[in-house]
Amino acid sequence: MTAVLPERPAADTAIPSAPAPVSAADLLERLAAVPGDRRAVVARDRTLSFDALRAEAMRIAARLTARGIGPESVVALCLPRGADLVAALIGTLTAGAAYLPVDPKLPAERRRYLVEDAGADLVVTAGPVTAAHQVTVAELTAGEPEAAAYAPVPVAPGTLAYVLYTSGSTGRPKGVEIGRGAAAALLAELERTGIVAGEDGTGVGGRVGWNASPSFDASVQQWVRICRGDTLVMIDEETRADPALLARFVDEQGLTDLDLTPSHADPLLDLLGAPGSPGAGPRPLTLLVGGEAISPALWRRIGERTADGTVRAVNLYGPTECTVDATAGWIDGTGTPHIGTPLPGLRARVLDDKLNPVPPGESGELYLAGPRVGRGYRNRPALTAERFTADSAADAVPGDRMYRTGDLVRALPDGRLGYLGRADGQVKLRGHRIELPEIEAALAALPPVAEAVAVLREDVHGAPGIVAYYRPAPGAGDATPEALRARLAAALPAYMVPAALVALDRFPVTVGGKLDRAALPAPGPALPAPGPAPAEPGTADGPAGGLTRSEQLIAGVWAAVLNAPRIGPEDNFFKLGGHSLLAIKLVSRVRAELGVALPVKAVYAHPRLRDLAIHIDGLIAAQDR
């Protein structure tokens, strides 16, 4: 029997899917009605009440309007997560315009591309202004609050709300356009299905952690909550990267809702306190899990925490093109993982390659139809026509469209959907949607590379990771993996830089002459950068002599985490293939084996083995005092 989660309708194990009409201006109309003395935003830099947020949004909107910004204008927000970002976002919408998130941490080349490809009318930054169409957020917000009441510019349901860029199969990122009505409907549907609740189970009063990058569509699901009167609690980069800090933050801030990927949920689960325990809130934390597939093991573990009342958890699936969340299923730990049933604003079609419905239980490609399907890709009419097609269902209204997700699913006997994987070259890694051809194009564009291919493998340093294979161009310069990785890091977001690069004299091919991806060799163990060999280094079997005691211990942990055959004191964790999740695993092993509470940020601050060992020695000495 399916367990009933707290605050979930007990009469039905599925998510309700009846249509729920809402107005396009519903988000800002609702925002205008929230009592002004409530807290709207809690950030490290400052806290805003709803009165203060609305006043700031009105100032920003007035100054944007004075610059000619209005409906269908696009304002690029190159701001870190914080109160300024929330105010600028709400202010942009208040002016009737759309926002384009541009993460300041992206490489400069990537940021420039997003702004130019979207044709942004204005760029809002926190730093120095370097172009005529840029303005600082301080300039937009300076001055005393205006006395005028909060009055957003009226817009139609189809008016552009935001443009989000996703990885592109053609080698270029593509901007997804979503309308205001679709964004308003998302919030209404999350409320109606019971996924979003308040202190009384139906009202407001939640404290929602903004955990996602503004460039990731899950951030939309988080900021819309402010429009119903919930408090947005901004999670800084250091906290979100460290499970121990994040668990403490959840308790200290009294979070009621946290959106995160399965990769980040896994190490957090055992650190969460049950309701009523010291520091924990009075009711279960709502975990909104999405961005990648949940493993059966994690599905069971989350189910155990729902059974003991620590969390209520829902598995959310959805492409950016369909306004964040398309389907939802409660996680109770029983049976196999599934992605649930469609939310009210979308209809699921499971079709074959001729757009005919497949019989229940058989594999087919998922198409999504309904009012929350996006407008299309910005300035890409051909690609829009390819992915957004006429709804083929018999009950479809003329003009209705459906989006081809590229995901393979099958309908389970109870009507819920089981996720089977991708039908193309797109992958999900640590919650990020990645088109492998974009990585291939970036690598092949480098002069030292004659040919390139990228794959997602499950065995990169003991975790999933992207491996890029390349054939060096004769006499074209430095084609070492280290050199190529550094050049890719200057052009691609960090999550798209391959964990391993493998040089091949030639690519394996099938009998028919096509690339044989299955025959691509597994990457070898991570090796130290070229240089003098370390004296008696640590190995995967355990540390040896020749290093200090701390260096030996850390070398042994690194060797296990990175699956590296030898570790020397000058080696760099990240140059050996380490990434954020392996850094989390590293600090967990250090805590277990050395009894030291090492924060994840210390691995980033001291990536060299010798430096990290010295830092850990200092922590041990401080504990002994």
Rosetta blueprint (number, residue, H / E / L):
1 M L
2 T L
3 A L
4 V L
5 L L
6 P L
7 E L
8 R L
9 P L
10 A L
11 A L
12 D L
13 T L
14 A L
15 I L
16 P L
17 S L
18 A L
19 P L
20 A L
21 P L
22 V L
23 S L
24 A L
25 A L
26 D H
27 L H
28 L H
29 E H
30 R H
31 L H
32 A H
33 A L
34 V L
35 P L
36 G L
37 D L
38 R L
39 R E
40 A E
41 V E
42 V E
43 A L
44 R L
45 D L
46 R L
47 T E
48 L E
49 S E
50 F H
51 D H
52 A H
53 L H
54 R H
55 A H
56 E H
57 A H
58 M H
59 R H
60 I H
61 A H
62 A H
63 R H
64 L H
65 T H
66 A H
67 R L
68 G L
69 I L
70 G L
71 P L
72 E L
73 S L
74 V E
75 V E
76 A E
77 L E
78 C E
79 L L
80 P L
81 R L
82 G L
83 A H
84 D H
85 L H
86 V H
87 A H
88 A H
89 L H
90 I H
91 G H
92 T H
93 L H
94 T H
95 A L
96 G L
97 A L
98 A E
99 Y E
100 L E
101 P E
102 V L
103 D L
104 P L
105 K L
106 L L
107 P L
108 A H
109 E H
110 R H
111 R H
112 R H
113 Y H
114 L H
115 V H
116 E H
117 D H
118 A H
119 G L
120 A L
121 D L
122 L E
123 V E
124 V E
125 T E
126 A L
127 G L
128 P L
129 V L
130 T L
131 A L
132 A L
133 H L
134 Q E
135 V E
136 T E
137 V H
138 A H
139 E H
140 L H
141 T H
142 A L
143 G L
144 E L
145 P L
146 E L
147 A L
148 A L
149 A L
150 Y L
151 A L
152 P L
153 V L
154 P L
155 V L
156 A L
157 P L
158 G L
159 T L
160 L E
161 A E
162 Y E
163 V E
164 L E
165 Y E
166 T E
167 S L
168 G L
169 S L
170 T L
171 G L
172 R L
173 P L
174 K E
175 G E
176 V E
177 E E
178 I E
179 G E
180 R H
181 G H
182 A H
183 A H
184 A H
185 A H
186 L H
187 L H
188 A H
189 E H
190 L H
191 E H
192 R H
193 T L
194 G L
195 I L
196 V L
197 A L
198 G L
199 E L
200 D L
201 G L
202 T L
203 G L
204 V L
205 G L
206 G L
207 R E
208 V E
209 G E
210 W E
211 N L
212 A L
213 S L
214 P L
215 S L
216 F L
217 D L
218 A H
219 S H
220 V H
221 Q H
222 Q H
223 W H
224 V H
225 R H
226 I H
227 C H
228 R H
229 G L
230 D L
231 T E
232 L E
233 V E
234 M E
235 I L
236 D L
237 E H
238 E H
239 T H
240 R H
241 A L
242 D L
243 P H
244 A H
245 L H
246 L H
247 A H
248 R H
249 F H
250 V H
251 D H
252 E H
253 Q H
254 G L
255 L L
256 T L
257 D E
258 L E
259 D E
260 L E
261 T L
262 P H
263 S H
264 H H
265 A H
266 D H
267 P H
268 L H
269 L H
270 D H
271 L H
272 L L
273 G L
274 A L
275 P L
276 G L
277 S L
278 P L
279 G L
280 A L
281 G L
282 P L
283 R L
284 P L
285 L E
286 T E
287 L E
288 L E
289 V E
290 G E
291 G L
292 E L
293 A L
294 I L
295 S L
296 P H
297 A H
298 L H
299 W H
300 R H
301 R H
302 I H
303 G H
304 E H
305 R H
306 T H
307 A H
308 D L
309 G L
310 T L
311 V E
312 R E
313 A E
314 V E
315 N E
316 L E
317 Y E
318 G L
319 P L
320 T H
321 E H
322 C H
323 T L
324 V L
325 D L
326 A L
327 T E
328 A E
329 G E
330 W E
331 I L
332 D L
333 G L
334 T L
335 G L
336 T L
337 P L
338 H L
339 I L
340 G E
341 T E
342 P E
343 L L
344 P L
345 G L
346 L L
347 R E
348 A E
349 R E
350 V E
351 L E
352 D L
353 D L
354 K L
355 L L
356 N L
357 P E
358 V L
359 P L
360 P L
361 G L
362 E L
363 S L
364 G E
365 E E
366 L E
367 Y E
368 L E
369 A E
370 G L
371 P L
372 R L
373 V L
374 G L
375 R L
376 G E
377 Y E
378 R L
379 N L
380 R L
381 P H
382 A H
383 L H
384 T H
385 A H
386 E H
387 R H
388 F E
389 T E
390 A E
391 D L
392 S L
393 A L
394 A L
395 D L
396 A L
397 V L
398 P L
399 G L
400 D L
401 R E
402 M E
403 Y E
404 R E
405 T E
406 G E
407 D E
408 L E
409 V E
410 R E
411 A E
412 L L
413 P L
414 D L
415 G L
416 R L
417 L E
418 G E
419 Y E
420 L E
421 G E
422 R E
423 A L
424 D L
425 G L
426 Q E
427 V E
428 K E
429 L E
430 R L
431 G L
432 H E
433 R E
434 I E
435 E E
436 L H
437 P H
438 E H
439 I H
440 E H
441 A H
442 A H
443 L H
444 A H
445 A L
446 L L
447 P L
448 P L
449 V E
450 A E
451 E E
452 A E
453 V E
454 A E
455 V E
456 L E
457 R E
458 E E
459 D E
460 V E
461 H L
462 G L
463 A E
464 P E
465 G E
466 I E
467 V E
468 A E
469 Y E
470 Y E
471 R E
472 P E
473 A L
474 P L
475 G L
476 A L
477 G L
478 D L
479 A L
480 T L
481 P H
482 E H
483 A H
484 L H
485 R H
486 A H
487 R H
488 L H
489 A H
490 A L
491 A L
492 L L
493 P L
494 A H
495 Y H
496 M H
497 V L
498 P L
499 A L
500 A E
501 L E
502 V E
503 A E
504 L L
505 D L
506 R L
507 F L
508 P L
509 V E
510 T L
511 V L
512 G L
513 G L
514 K L
515 L E
516 D L
517 R H
518 A H
519 A H
520 L L
521 P L
522 A L
523 P L
524 G L
525 P L
526 A L
527 L L
528 P L
529 A L
530 P L
531 G L
532 P L
533 A L
534 P L
535 A L
536 E L
537 P L
538 G E
539 T E
540 A L
541 D L
542 G E
543 P L
544 A L
545 G L
546 G L
547 L L
548 T L
549 R H
550 S H
551 E H
552 Q H
553 L H
554 I H
555 A H
556 G H
557 V H
558 W H
559 A H
560 A H
561 V H
562 L H
563 N L
564 A L
565 P L
566 R L
567 I E
568 G L
569 P L
570 E L
571 D L
572 N E
573 F L
574 F L
575 K L
576 L L
577 G L
578 G L
579 H L
580 S H
581 L H
582 L H
583 A H
584 I H
585 K H
586 L H
587 V H
588 S H
589 R H
590 V H
591 R H
592 A H
593 E H
594 L H
595 G L
596 V L
597 A L
598 L L
599 P L
600 V H
601 K H
602 A H
603 V H
604 Y H
605 A H
606 H L
607 P L
608 R E
609 L H
610 R H
611 D H
612 L H
613 A H
614 I H
615 H H
616 I H
617 D H
618 G H
619 L H
620 I H
621 A H
622 A H
623 Q H
624 D H
625 R L
